[in-house]
Amino acid sequence: MNGPRRILLTLEYDGTRFSGWQRQINGRSVQEEVETALGKATRRPVQVTGASRTDAGVHALGQRAHFDTAAGIPDDKWPFVLNTLLPPDVRATRAQRVDPGLHARFSATGKEYQYRILNRRQPGALLRHFAAFVPLPLDEGKMREALGSLPGRHDFKAFQAAGGSAKTTVRTLYAARLEHRGEEWVLTVSGDAFLYNMVRIIAGTLIQVGLCKLPADAFLRAFESGDRLALGPTAPARGLTLVRVDYEGLT
Amino acid sequence: MNGPRRILLTLEYDGTRFSGWQRQINGRSVQEEVETALGKATRRPVQVTGASRTDAGVHALGQRAHFDTAAGIPDDKWPFVLNTLLPPDVRATRAQRVDPGLHARFSATGKEYQYRILNRRQPGALLRHFAAFVPLPLDEGKMREALGSLPGRHDFKAFQAAGGSAKTTVRTLYAARLEHRGEEWVLTVSGDAFLYNMVRIIAGTLIQVGLCKLPADAFLRAFESGDRLALGPTAPARGLTLVRVDYEGLT
């Protein structure tokens, strides 16, 4: 047996059949599935803390979560053990031993999200759980113009859902990139931290700008006014994927 | 009302929850879903003929299927009508009026398939229904060498499942392309026609070549011997997608 240590997991999941990351009374959560698998693996109750509390329907390629254990499983073997115990829509892709002071959520220095949009006349069958559907043409120039104003340190007060309870709404967006691949648009945003629903509000606004229903300076106006109504609707959860969570000194 | 006419549909579907294209007594088929939707739309029984009888778990981006109708729905409105009646894992993406002599299956002059392989240490959650999983490294050079011998006119006798009943097993493969995108390999093959399980046998063999369990000239040896045992196992259905079906004079 080893002494107690902190393990940081990297997790991939298909959010379609989950009520979200966070454990709750009614509904299946990713956190509960991971805690159940760890409980079986270690024969003890294990509490897991995730970096991001993703909503129902939101996916992850690189969610990260920590737990403490004294179980005799070598650090790098956790993914193999967990993947025999987890349901097929959750996979552990990596495990690292980290300093006990590292906290999956509070120590995160950056996150990257992707938002996918299927843009053609008819909805898709293969991407129905993984992309928002927009049947009308999108104006690329206007979308790129709008996105250009996002990177940097801003007060994102207008960019949060009604339930948001953050103490400060100032965030730094590192980058906002838009790619056009055939019938699909992929928006990638990275930043130090994100408010509740912030990426989905950015995506929803970008779509309205592309449809010429909001002006290309909609983000700028929202920074100035702090008014949620200056922005578009929250885009559907299914288009969103948490791609990566970063920590200082960790790869 | 219009006179009877032949409509060619382009269909996208997620094959995960289907027993395959073809209608059968037990099990949910794509053909039956499309026929049911057409029956509701036209209030008459409608028979649909597909270009390819895809297996359980095989997906389609561009399956094509024809039916005859006298219903008063404008030719280009069929996708809109059908997509309100079809289940979410099947979508009509296009409809064209075609010559009554055109047969979705027998008039097809070419098809393109993609086979996706997730190649990393741990299985995926997001691609679990859309890619085969190979946890060991694949030798790119050997795979490309093997693929190089596929294009052209060959006797593909060795490249069919035991149940195959084709009169002739000579086929022309137009192209075989392999792309490496991060953790994913994508094999794209196009040809005039394919034997039963031919693409999955090609993919399964390619994986064995990449794992150095079969020689890089495995395809050449199989052309010479006609022996199914010279090739690898049939790769899982979930990795396969029918991308396109072509007809002379049609786009």
Chai-1 contact restraints between the chains, C-beta under 6 A:
chainA,res_idxA,chainB,res_idxB,connection_type,confidence,min_distance_angstrom,max_distance_angstrom,comment,restraint_id
A,E12,B,A125,contact,1.0,0.0,6.0,A-B,restraint_1
A,Y13,B,A125,contact,1.0,0.0,6.0,A-B,restraint_2
A,D14,B,A125,contact,1.0,0.0,6.0,A-B,restraint_3
A,D14,B,L126,contact,1.0,0.0,6.0,A-B,restraint_4
A,P79,B,Q122,contact,1.0,0.0,6.0,A-B,restraint_5
A,P88,B,R128,contact,1.0,0.0,6.0,A-B,restraint_6
A,D89,B,A125,contact,1.0,0.0,6.0,A-B,restraint_7
A,V90,B,A125,contact,1.0,0.0,6.0,A-B,restraint_8
A,R91,B,Q122,contact,1.0,0.0,6.0,A-B,restraint_9
A,R91,B,P123,contact,1.0,0.0,6.0,A-B,restraint_10
A,R91,B,A125,contact,1.0,0.0,6.0,A-B,restraint_11
A,T93,B,Q122,contact,1.0,0.0,6.0,A-B,restraint_12
A,Q122,B,P79,contact,1.0,0.0,6.0,A-B,restraint_13
A,Q122,B,R91,contact,1.0,0.0,6.0,A-B,restraint_14
A,Q122,B,T93,contact,1.0,0.0,6.0,A-B,restraint_15
A,P123,B,R91,contact,1.0,0.0,6.0,A-B,restraint_16
A,A125,B,E12,contact,1.0,0.0,6.0,A-B,restraint_17
A,A125,B,Y13,contact,1.0,0.0,6.0,A-B,restraint_18
A,A125,B,D14,contact,1.0,0.0,6.0,A-B,restraint_19
A,A125,B,D89,contact,1.0,0.0,6.0,A-B,restraint_20
A,A125,B,V90,contact,1.0,0.0,6.0,A-B,restraint_21
A,A125,B,R91,contact,1.0,0.0,6.0,A-B,restraint_22
A,L126,B,D14,contact,1.0,0.0,6.0,A-B,restraint_23
A,R128,B,P88,contact,1.0,0.0,6.0,A-B,restraint_24
